[in-house]
Amino acid sequence: MSNHIDPNEAEGWSCAKCGVPLEMRKVEVSYMGSKYPVALPRCPRCGLVFIPEELALGKMAEVEKLLEDK
């Protein structure tokens, strides 16, 4: 999985909980005991992370399948 997505993914999005604009931040994504550093839009106040649909259904789904097939 790439550890970077387009910084423009955070533009125009605000946290549903806090109402503050999201910022691109490094976060750890974990699945089946493995952790991966990824830059994703994240709320600077509460830490809520936004995972864009194309990432969740695309690259993340591919990685899940690879890990499950091991």
Order of alpha helices (4+ residues) and beta strands (2+ residues): beta-beta-alpha
